[in-house]
Structure formats: structure tokens, C-alpha cells
Amino acid sequence: MTTETTPPTPLAVPDDAPASPQPGARCFGDGDPLYEEYHDTEWAVPVHGDTALFERVALEGFQSGLSWITVLRKRPAFREVFAGFDPAAVAAFDEADVERLLGDARIIRNRQKITATIDNARALLVLQESGRTLDELIWSFAPPAGRERPATWGDVPGLTPESTALSKALKKHGFRFVGPTTAYAAMQACGLVDDHLATCPVVLGRVDRPHHSL
């Protein structure tokens, strides 16, 4: 059993994020095309659908203790070996699949995280059998809209009351590796909150730079 505490640098702050980005610059990701694309088109953009949300929760779990760009670079391989993160397919994985995944150097080979992903797929199926969806569960913890964007990364929390409550709800339904900071990182990634800095030009996944012509 693992416990999760708020690290000195909150998990919810992207890796290599500049402390004080220049106005008009991305708040993180500049200089790496893959990271730039993720910043511009995915981070803080609302995500719906149980399969898509299951993937985000799984990848945030794999990221815990590591850098997000590492997970991002491995995401195609993760999608391949985890059957596109189809919950029913992953729920059917057995010990042979666990050993297969542990032997695949293209992904993060951590037994606890791998088995947690399989267990979470099974928990998701049980949730669906009860008449609920992961989409409904996660989005029920979205904070009220209209919150101002943070001015600096120092204003971005590592966890919030909503992420703590979401973590408890997910654990109640059998999910693992979903502590409060991981839950908050998932809330950021799935668009429940928008933590792009106030100076950042991105607007719900669309970069709007004044010097670009249409």
C-alpha cells in the first residue's frame, strides 16, 4: 500500500515549466514539438468518454514520480500494449499479460502501476454495471467555472478539496494509484480546471498568438 503526499514541486506543475514565462510564450513545453503539441491541443481541454478518461487516469498513475514528457513520449507504446485502453480488454489481462508488459522496454515497467491499471479497468466495468460512468463520476467533481487563471506556477496547487474528494470517490469504487495529487493532475489534463498561466496564449487548446496572421 502506498501513501501520497504533496511533493516539494507539485505533481500538477508540468516538468521544466519556466518559473516566469515571457508574455505570449507557452507556459510550458516550448522547444519540444511533442510537448508543444500537447500543451496547445490537449492540456486543459475537456475530455469526455470513459475510454479516454480511463487512459488519462492510467497515464497520470504511470507518471507519478516521473516526468510527464517521459510518459508522453511513451504514450503510443502504452496505447498499443494496453489495447487502446479499452476497459473491457484491459480488464481481461492476466498474469501472462503482466509479465508481457514488464518485459516491454517501450513503457514504464512498474508492476504496481501495471496491475493498478488492470484493476482500474475492472473497477470501471463494475462502475458501468451499476449504471454509472467514469465520465459522470469524474466530472461531478469539477469546480465551479469562472476561476481566474493562475499568475505564476507558485499559484498552482498540488491538490485541492475537489481532487481530494475525487480521489476518495475513485478509491471507494476500487481504483488504485489515484491519490489527491494524481487526481488533480488528471483534472488539469482532462480540462476540469484550466491552469494555463494568465500570460499563456492558449485558449482551450487553441494557441492565439497576436503576431500570427490568419
N, C-alpha and C positions, 0 to 999 in steps of 0.2 A: 504494500500500500504506500502511495506517495502522497506527500503534502505539498501544497503550492503556496509560496509566499511571494510578495512583491519584490522583484529583483531591484538592485540599485538603479539600473536603467530599465524602465518598464517594458515588458514584452510588447506592449502596444505601440511603442515608438519604433518606426522602421529602422532597420540596420543602416548605418552610415548616413543617417539623416543629418544634414548640416544644422548646427545649433541656431544659426541666424541666416536663413536663405535670403538671397538678394530678391527684392521685389520683382515679380514677373518670372522668377525661376521656379521650377518644381520644388515642392517642399521636401522631396526625396526622389532618388532614382536617376538624377541627371548623370550622364556619362556611360550608362549601361543600357543598350537598346531594349533588352528584355525587361529590365526594371522600369524603364521609362514607359513602355507599353502597358505594363501592369499598373503603374501609377496613373496613367492617363485614362485608361479604359475600364479598370476593374475596381481598384481600391475605393471604397465608399459608395460604389454603385449598387443599388438594391439588387439582391439576389433572392429569387424565389424558386420553389420546387424542391421536393425532398432529396432528389439525387444530387442536385447542385449544392444544396446546403450540407448534405452528408459529406460531400467531397471537401468543402471548405473547413468543416469541423475536423475532419480527419487530417487534413494538411496542417491545420493550426496545431493539432496534437503532435504531429511529427516535428513541427518547428520548435516546440518547447525546448529551450536550452541551446538552440542553434540559431543561425541567421536565416531570415526569410528568403533571401536571394538563393541560398542553397536549396531550399525546398522548391522554389520557383523553377530553378534550372532542372530539377529532377521531376517536375510535375508530369511531363509526357510519359516518363517511365512509370511513375506512380499510377497514372491512368491506365496504362497498358496492363500492369501486373495485378491491379485491383479491379479488372473487368469494367473499366469506365466508371467505377464507384457505384455500379448498380447495386443497391442494397440487398436484393434477393440473391444475387450472385455471390457477393462477399459473405453474406450470412451462411452460405453453404460451404465456405472454406473449411478445411480440416487440418490436422497436424501436418500432413504432407504439404499442404499449401503454405503453412507457416514456415516449414523448412525450405521450401522453394523460395519464398520471399527473403528469408535470412541469407540465402546464398546468392541473391541478386545484388551485385555491387552498384547497380544504377540507382537504387533507392537508399533510404536511410534504414540500415539494418539494426533495428532495435526490437527485440522480442516483445517487450511490454507494449510498445506503441503499435506493433503489428497486431497482436492479439486484442488490444483495445479496439482497434478499427473493426476487426471481425465481430467482437462483442457488441460494438455500437451499431453495426448493421443489423444484428439480431434484435437489439433493443428497438431499433427503428421499425422493424417489421411488427413487433409486439405493439408498439405505439399505433401503427396504422390499423392493426387488427382491432384496436379499441375504438376506432372511429376517428382518431386524431391524426394530424400530420406534423412532421418536424417543422414545416413551414409555419403552421399555426402556432406551435409551441415557441419557437424562437422569436417570431415577430411579435408575440404577445408581450415581450419584454423590451420592445423598442421604447426609448424615452420620448417625451413629447417633442414634436417638431419645433423648429424655430430657434434652436440653440445656436449661439454665435460660434463661429469657428475659433479655435484657439489661436492666440497671438504667437506663441512660441511652443516648442516641444515640451518645455517645462510646465506648460498648462495642460498637457495631455495626461490623463490619469492612467495608472497601470490597471486599475479595476474601478468599478462603480457599483452603487447599490443594485442597479439593474443587472450588471454582469454577475454579481454575486448571487442574485436571485435566479438568474438563468442557469448558472452552474448548479445550484441546488436542485432546480427542476429537472435538468438533464440527468443528474445523478439519481434522482428519485425514480426516473424511468429506465435506469440501468446503464446509462452512458458512463464511460470512463475517460480519463485524461481530458477532463473539461473543467479544470479549476477556474476560479474567477478571472485571472489574468488571461488565460487562454480563451475563455468565453468573451472577454472584452475585445481581444484581438479579432475574434470571429465576428463580433458585432461591427467592428470597423470594416473588416474585409467584405462583409455582406451588406453594408450600407444602412445598418440600423442607426449608426451615428456617422457624421461627417467630420473627421478630424484633420482634413487638409487644412494647413495653416491659412490664416486670413490673407496672407500675401500670395498664396498659391493661385495660379491662373486656372486650375482645373475646376470645372463645374459639372458635378455629377457625371464624371467620366469624359467630359469634353474639354480639351485644353483650348482656351480662348485667349490667345496672345495678341495684344493690340497691334504688334508690328507685322502680323501675318495678314496677307491680302487674301480675299475670298476668291 
